[in-house]
Amino acid sequence: MNLKKFFHFEELNTSYKQEIIAGLTTFLTMGYIIIVNPKILEAAGIPFGASITATILSAFFGTLAMGVYAKRPFAIAPYMGENAFIAFTVVKVLGYSWQTALGAIFIGGVLFTLLTIFKIRGWLANSIPESLKIGFAVGIGLFLTFIGLNETGIVVLGIEGAPVHVGNFYQPNILLSILGFVLIGFLMIKNVKGSILIGILSITFLSIIFGITKLPSQWIGMPPDISSTLFKLDISGALSWGFFAVILTVFVMDFVDTMGTLLGLSFKANLLDEKGNLPEIEKPMLCDALATVIGSLLGTTTTGTFIESATGIEAGGKTGFTAVVTSLLFLLTLFFAPLISIIPAFAYGPSLIIVGMLMISPIKKLNFNDISEILPVFTIIVLMSFTYNLGIGMTAGFALYVLVKILTGNIKEIKLGMWILSSLSILFFIFYPY
């Protein structure tokens, strides 16, 4: 098989080197999920070792499918936010078992698969106006920035009345993260290829030299046993009426998260057509849906397109080969998990801040003289960032867009798909287990 022809290298003006650097950049930026996701799910009682294997395998399957089938430079892995919702709200607060919670994830994944096959998800995505798609891109950018600031320690939790606070700049890890931010920025100004990857690896290397990051005692090992979570989901328990609010919340969060992330990343990567739609959007959506089904069977929560894919896109990733590289790196971590765990948050955090800066550029396309358009977009952007939840911002934007059009007498501008998305969003806020 001619891989260059299969992935349209010449048509998209890319190369193996460029795509490999992009894939590695994406992986290093989102590799934290291998450890962080199992740590969060451990609070729900899901065995840590089995969860590591489930996380890696679901990310490998989804990302490989995204690369080979959808041919997009996006990576798939268990979502942050959804995992915390399952662990701390569904299990800790509502008292359901993690097996029942995984049953809800499975049901949601099956529904997504059916909706995608019948092209309903794609139809809904194409009904979203361009202004909201711009809002998704900008909101993702600020959300990435906020994550990066928090991961580096530059911004930390504050006190009542002042929820965030600047970190202690005397701490070596914060100084290194600032150095990483400046280094990546300088390399990008000089148009150095792989600047984000160079920045991540450089700060990791310096943190090892200065003794901040310790080398693992063991570099290689067999994958943790997955038998304690494999096929342990409780589907019948999740089908009870009392679990309806959880299923609805899981469904809507993943539905809008994936849709918004795909459109936001595609907008930034110039993958949208002249109508502002993503061609063959059902393909990446199907990869996401099937990965969610597989993930629930393996023992992990909802998977979807990761916003950190933006780092790989910024590093030059244009084709599905970027995703293939990322997927293979995920697979390798089954045996080298200790190696990826040494990359500290303050090493990849600066890259998230830089990419966040680049993601906000589409805001210049908004018409700030039309408040009816700006109001829902602004709501999307600020709530995506300041609630630390993409789904909250997107659903609020869908609901407010329709409301504003009704109040301003522009009902004819609302497409049928937007009526459906707005209704789902309102149901989401009604039944969300606050």
C-alpha positions as CSV (number, residue, x, y, z in Angstrom):
1,M,0.0,0.0,0.0
2,N,1.2,3.5,-0.9
3,L,0.7,5.3,2.5
4,K,1.5,8.7,1.0
5,K,-1.3,8.3,-1.5
6,F,-3.7,6.7,1.0
7,F,-3.3,9.7,3.4
8,H,-3.1,12.3,0.6
9,F,0.3,13.6,1.5
10,E,0.9,15.4,-1.8
11,E,-2.5,16.9,-1.9
12,L,-2.1,18.3,1.6
13,N,1.5,19.2,1.2
14,T,2.9,17.2,4.1
15,S,5.5,14.6,4.8
16,Y,6.3,11.6,7.0
17,K,8.6,13.7,9.2
18,Q,6.0,16.4,9.6
19,E,3.2,13.9,10.5
20,I,5.4,11.9,12.9
21,I,6.4,15.0,14.8
22,A,2.8,16.0,14.9
23,G,1.7,12.6,16.2
24,L,4.4,12.5,18.8
25,T,3.5,16.1,19.9
26,T,-0.1,15.1,20.3
27,F,0.8,12.0,22.3
28,L,3.2,13.8,24.7
29,T,0.6,16.6,25.3
30,M,-2.2,14.2,26.1
31,G,-0.2,11.2,27.5
32,Y,-1.1,12.3,31.0
33,I,-4.5,10.7,30.5
34,I,-2.8,7.3,30.9
35,I,-2.2,8.0,34.6
36,V,-4.8,10.7,35.4
37,N,-7.9,8.9,34.1
38,P,-7.2,5.7,36.2
39,K,-6.5,7.9,39.2
40,I,-9.8,9.7,38.9
41,L,-11.7,6.4,38.3
42,E,-10.0,4.8,41.2
43,A,-12.1,7.1,43.4
44,A,-15.1,5.3,42.0
45,G,-13.6,1.9,43.0
46,I,-12.4,0.9,39.5
47,P,-9.1,-1.0,39.9
48,F,-6.2,1.3,39.0
49,G,-4.1,-1.2,37.1
50,A,-6.9,-2.5,35.0
51,S,-8.0,1.0,34.3
52,I,-4.6,1.9,32.9
53,T,-4.9,-0.9,30.4
54,A,-8.5,0.0,29.5
55,T,-7.5,3.6,29.0
56,I,-4.6,2.8,26.7
57,L,-6.5,0.2,24.7
58,S,-9.5,2.5,24.2
59,A,-7.3,5.4,23.1
60,F,-5.4,3.1,20.8
61,F,-8.5,1.7,19.1
62,G,-10.3,5.1,18.8
63,T,-7.2,7.0,17.6
64,L,-6.2,4.3,15.1
65,A,-9.7,4.3,13.7
66,M,-9.7,8.0,13.4
67,G,-6.4,7.9,11.4
68,V,-7.2,5.0,9.1
69,Y,-10.9,5.3,8.6
70,A,-11.7,9.0,9.1
71,K,-8.2,10.1,8.0
72,R,-8.2,13.0,10.4
73,P,-5.3,14.2,12.6
74,F,-7.3,13.9,15.8
75,A,-6.7,11.7,18.8
76,I,-9.3,9.9,20.9
77,A,-9.1,9.0,24.6
78,P,-11.3,8.9,27.7
79,Y,-12.6,12.4,28.3
80,M,-11.6,14.5,31.3
81,G,-14.7,15.9,32.9
82,E,-16.9,12.9,32.1
83,N,-14.6,10.6,34.1
84,A,-14.9,13.0,37.1
85,F,-18.6,13.2,36.7
86,I,-18.8,9.4,36.9
87,A,-16.4,9.0,39.8
88,F,-17.5,11.9,42.0
89,T,-21.2,12.5,41.1
90,V,-22.6,9.2,39.9
91,V,-20.7,6.9,42.2
92,K,-19.7,9.1,45.2
93,V,-22.8,11.4,45.5
94,L,-25.6,9.4,43.9
95,G,-24.4,6.1,45.2
96,Y,-24.5,4.0,42.0
97,S,-21.9,1.3,41.3
98,W,-19.2,1.9,38.8
99,Q,-20.4,-1.2,36.9
100,T,-23.8,0.5,36.5
101,A,-22.1,3.8,35.4
102,L,-20.2,1.9,32.7
103,G,-23.5,0.4,31.6
104,A,-24.7,4.0,31.0
105,I,-21.6,4.8,29.0
106,F,-22.2,1.7,26.9
107,I,-25.8,2.7,26.2
108,G,-24.7,6.2,25.3
109,G,-22.1,4.7,22.9
110,V,-24.6,2.5,21.2
111,L,-27.0,5.4,20.7
112,F,-24.1,7.5,19.3
113,T,-23.3,4.7,16.9
114,L,-26.8,4.4,15.6
115,L,-27.3,8.2,15.3
116,T,-24.1,8.4,13.4
117,I,-24.9,5.5,11.0
118,F,-28.2,7.1,10.2
119,K,-26.4,10.4,9.7
120,I,-28.4,12.2,12.3
121,R,-25.4,13.5,14.2
122,G,-23.8,14.9,11.1
123,W,-27.1,16.6,10.1
124,L,-27.3,18.2,13.6
125,A,-23.7,19.3,13.4
126,N,-24.3,20.9,10.0
127,S,-27.3,22.9,11.4
128,I,-25.0,24.8,13.8
129,P,-24.4,28.4,12.6
130,E,-20.8,29.5,11.9
131,S,-20.8,31.9,14.8
132,L,-21.2,29.1,17.3
133,K,-18.5,27.0,15.6
134,I,-16.2,30.0,16.0
135,G,-17.3,30.1,19.7
136,F,-16.3,26.4,20.0
137,A,-12.8,27.0,18.6
138,V,-12.2,30.1,20.8
139,G,-13.7,28.4,23.9
140,I,-11.5,25.4,23.4
141,G,-8.5,27.7,23.1
142,L,-9.2,29.5,26.4
143,F,-10.1,26.2,28.0
144,L,-6.7,24.8,26.9
145,T,-5.0,27.9,28.3
146,F,-6.8,27.5,31.6
147,I,-5.8,23.9,31.8
148,G,-2.2,24.8,31.0
149,L,-2.0,27.6,33.5
150,N,-3.3,25.2,36.2
151,E,-1.1,22.3,35.2
152,T,2.0,24.5,35.4
153,G,1.1,26.0,38.7
154,I,1.1,29.5,37.3
155,V,-2.6,29.7,38.4
156,V,-3.8,27.9,41.5
157,L,-6.9,27.6,43.6
158,G,-7.5,30.7,45.6
159,I,-9.8,31.4,48.5
160,E,-13.5,32.3,48.9
161,G,-14.1,35.5,47.0
162,A,-11.0,35.0,44.9
163,P,-11.3,31.5,43.4
164,V,-8.0,31.6,41.5
165,H,-4.6,32.9,42.5
166,V,-1.2,33.3,41.0
167,G,1.2,30.5,41.9
168,N,4.5,30.9,43.8
169,F,7.1,32.0,41.2
170,Y,9.9,30.9,43.5
171,Q,9.0,27.3,42.8
172,P,11.4,25.7,40.3
173,N,8.7,23.9,38.4
174,I,6.8,27.1,37.7
175,L,10.1,28.8,36.6
176,L,10.7,25.9,34.2
177,S,7.1,26.1,32.8
178,I,7.6,29.9,32.2
179,L,10.9,29.0,30.4
180,G,9.0,26.4,28.4
181,F,6.4,29.0,27.4
182,V,9.1,31.5,26.3
183,L,11.1,28.8,24.5
184,I,8.2,27.4,22.5
185,G,7.1,31.0,21.6
186,F,10.7,31.9,20.5
187,L,11.0,28.7,18.4
188,M,7.6,29.4,16.7
189,I,8.7,33.0,15.9
190,K,11.7,31.6,14.2
191,N,9.5,29.0,12.4
192,V,11.4,26.1,13.9
193,K,9.6,22.8,12.9
194,G,8.5,20.8,16.0
195,S,8.8,23.7,18.3
196,I,6.2,22.4,20.7
197,L,7.8,19.0,20.9
198,I,11.2,20.5,21.4
199,G,9.8,22.6,24.2
200,I,8.2,19.6,26.0
201,L,11.3,17.5,25.8
202,S,13.6,20.3,26.8
203,I,11.8,21.1,30.0
204,T,11.4,17.4,30.8
205,F,15.2,17.0,30.4
206,L,16.0,20.1,32.5
207,S,13.6,18.9,35.2
208,I,15.5,15.6,35.4
209,I,18.9,17.4,35.5
210,F,17.8,19.6,38.4
211,G,16.3,16.6,40.3
212,I,12.7,17.8,40.1
213,T,11.6,14.8,38.1
214,K,12.8,11.4,39.2
215,L,13.6,8.7,36.7
216,P,11.5,5.5,37.1
217,S,13.0,2.5,38.9
218,Q,11.5,0.3,36.1
219,W,11.3,1.4,32.5
220,I,9.5,-1.6,31.0
221,G,6.9,-4.1,32.2
222,M,4.0,-6.2,31.3
223,P,0.6,-4.5,30.9
224,P,-1.6,-4.5,34.1
225,D,-4.2,-7.3,34.2
226,I,-7.5,-6.0,32.9
227,S,-9.7,-8.9,34.0
228,S,-11.2,-7.0,36.9
229,T,-12.9,-4.5,34.6
230,L,-13.3,-6.4,31.3
231,F,-17.0,-6.9,30.5
232,K,-18.0,-6.0,34.1
233,L,-20.5,-3.3,33.1
234,D,-24.1,-3.5,34.4
235,I,-26.4,-2.6,31.5
236,S,-29.6,-3.8,33.1
237,G,-29.0,-1.6,36.1
238,A,-28.4,1.4,33.9
239,L,-31.8,0.9,32.2
240,S,-33.8,1.6,35.4
241,W,-35.9,4.8,35.4
242,G,-34.0,6.2,38.4
243,F,-30.9,6.3,36.2
244,F,-32.5,8.3,33.4
245,A,-30.9,11.6,34.6
246,V,-27.4,10.0,34.5
247,I,-27.9,8.6,31.0
248,L,-29.2,11.8,29.7
249,T,-26.3,13.8,31.2
250,V,-23.7,11.3,29.9
251,F,-25.4,11.4,26.5
252,V,-25.7,15.1,26.1
253,M,-22.2,15.8,27.5
254,D,-20.5,13.5,25.1
255,F,-22.8,14.5,22.2
256,V,-22.0,18.2,22.4
257,D,-18.3,17.7,23.6
258,T,-17.5,15.6,20.5
259,M,-19.4,17.8,18.1
260,G,-18.0,21.0,19.4
261,T,-14.4,19.7,19.6
262,L,-14.5,18.3,16.1
263,L,-15.9,21.5,14.7
264,G,-13.6,23.7,16.7
265,L,-10.4,21.8,15.8
266,S,-11.5,21.5,12.2
267,F,-12.2,25.2,12.0
268,K,-8.7,25.9,13.3
269,A,-7.1,23.3,11.0
270,N,-8.9,24.7,7.9
271,L,-10.8,21.4,7.4
272,L,-14.2,22.9,7.0
273,D,-15.7,23.4,3.5
274,E,-17.0,26.7,2.0
275,K,-20.3,26.1,3.9
276,G,-18.6,25.8,7.2
277,N,-19.2,22.1,7.5
278,L,-16.7,19.2,8.1
279,P,-16.9,16.9,5.0
280,E,-17.7,13.3,5.9
281,I,-18.2,14.3,9.6
282,E,-19.9,10.9,10.2
283,K,-16.5,9.2,9.9
284,P,-14.8,10.8,12.9
285,M,-18.1,10.7,14.8
286,L,-18.4,7.0,14.2
287,C,-14.8,6.5,15.5
288,D,-15.7,8.3,18.6
289,A,-18.9,6.4,19.2
290,L,-17.3,3.0,18.7
291,A,-14.4,3.9,21.0
292,T,-16.9,4.8,23.7
293,V,-18.6,1.3,23.3
294,I,-15.2,-0.4,23.4
295,G,-14.0,1.7,26.3
296,S,-17.1,0.8,28.4
297,L,-16.5,-2.9,27.7
298,L,-12.9,-2.6,28.7
299,G,-13.6,-0.7,31.8
300,T,-13.3,3.1,31.2
301,T,-15.6,6.1,30.8
302,T,-16.7,8.0,27.7
303,T,-14.0,8.5,25.0
304,G,-13.9,11.3,22.4
305,T,-11.8,13.6,20.3
306,F,-9.2,15.3,22.6
307,I,-8.7,19.0,22.4
308,E,-5.0,18.4,22.9
309,S,-5.1,17.2,19.3
310,A,-4.7,21.0,18.6
311,T,-1.0,20.7,19.5
312,G,-0.4,18.1,16.8
313,I,-2.3,20.2,14.3
314,E,-0.2,23.2,15.2
315,A,2.9,21.1,14.8
316,G,1.9,20.4,11.2
317,G,-0.4,17.4,11.4
318,K,-2.7,17.4,8.5
319,T,-3.6,13.8,7.8
320,G,-4.8,10.6,9.5
321,F,-1.1,9.5,9.6
322,T,-0.7,11.9,12.6
323,A,-3.4,9.9,14.4
324,V,-1.9,6.6,13.5
325,V,1.5,7.6,15.0
326,T,-0.3,8.8,18.2
327,S,-2.2,5.5,18.4
328,L,0.9,3.4,18.1
329,L,2.6,5.4,20.8
330,F,-0.4,4.7,23.0
331,L,-0.1,1.0,22.3
332,L,3.6,1.1,23.2
333,T,2.8,2.5,26.7
334,L,1.2,-0.8,27.6
335,F,4.8,-1.8,28.2
336,F,6.4,1.6,28.8
337,A,3.9,3.3,31.1
338,P,6.6,4.4,33.6
339,L,8.4,6.2,30.8
340,I,5.5,8.4,29.8
341,S,4.7,9.1,33.4
342,I,8.0,11.0,33.9
343,I,6.9,13.9,31.6
344,P,5.7,16.5,34.2
345,A,2.7,18.7,33.8
346,F,4.9,21.8,33.9
347,A,6.6,20.4,30.7
348,Y,3.5,20.0,28.6
349,G,1.5,22.7,30.2
350,P,3.2,25.6,28.3
351,S,2.3,24.0,25.0
352,L,-1.4,24.1,26.0
353,I,-1.1,27.8,26.8
354,I,0.6,28.4,23.4
355,V,-2.0,26.4,21.5
356,G,-4.8,28.2,23.4
357,M,-3.3,31.5,22.1
358,L,-3.4,30.2,18.6
359,M,-6.9,28.8,18.9
360,I,-8.6,32.1,19.6
361,S,-7.6,33.6,16.2
362,P,-11.0,32.8,14.6
363,I,-12.7,35.4,16.9
364,K,-11.8,38.1,14.3
365,K,-14.4,36.6,12.0
366,L,-17.3,37.5,14.4
367,N,-19.5,40.4,13.8
368,F,-19.4,42.2,17.1
369,N,-22.0,44.7,16.0
370,D,-24.7,42.0,16.1
371,I,-25.3,41.3,19.8
372,S,-27.8,38.6,18.9
373,E,-24.9,36.6,17.5
374,I,-22.3,37.6,20.0
375,L,-24.4,36.9,23.1
376,P,-24.6,33.1,22.7
377,V,-21.0,32.9,21.4
378,F,-19.7,34.8,24.4
379,T,-21.7,32.5,26.7
380,I,-20.2,29.5,25.0
381,I,-16.6,30.8,25.4
382,V,-16.8,31.9,29.0
383,L,-18.7,29.0,30.4
384,M,-16.5,26.4,28.5
385,S,-13.5,28.0,30.2
386,F,-14.7,29.1,33.6
387,T,-16.9,26.1,34.5
388,Y,-14.0,23.8,33.4
389,N,-16.5,21.9,31.3
390,L,-16.9,22.1,27.5
391,G,-20.4,20.6,27.6
392,I,-21.8,23.2,29.9
393,G,-20.7,26.0,27.6
394,M,-21.9,24.4,24.4
395,T,-25.3,23.5,25.8
396,A,-25.8,26.9,27.2
397,G,-24.9,28.4,23.9
398,F,-27.4,26.2,22.0
399,A,-30.2,27.1,24.4
400,L,-29.4,30.8,24.4
401,Y,-29.0,31.1,20.6
402,V,-32.6,29.9,20.0
403,L,-34.0,32.0,22.8
404,V,-32.3,35.2,21.4
405,K,-33.5,34.5,17.9
406,I,-37.1,34.1,19.2
407,L,-36.9,37.3,21.3
408,T,-35.5,39.3,18.3
409,G,-38.1,38.0,15.9
410,N,-35.7,36.0,13.8
411,I,-37.2,32.5,14.2
412,K,-36.8,31.8,10.5
413,E,-33.0,31.8,11.0
414,I,-33.3,28.8,13.3
415,K,-32.7,25.5,11.5
416,L,-34.6,22.4,12.6
417,G,-31.4,20.8,13.9
418,M,-30.8,23.8,16.2
419,W,-34.3,23.4,17.7
420,I,-33.4,19.8,18.6
421,L,-30.0,20.8,20.0
422,S,-31.6,23.6,22.0
423,S,-34.2,21.2,23.4
424,L,-31.6,18.6,24.4
425,S,-29.6,21.4,26.1
426,I,-32.6,22.5,28.1
427,L,-33.3,18.9,29.2
428,F,-29.6,18.6,30.1
429,F,-29.8,21.6,32.6
430,I,-33.1,20.4,34.0
431,F,-32.0,16.8,34.8
432,Y,-28.3,17.5,35.5
433,P,-27.5,16.1,38.9
434,Y,-26.0,19.3,40.3
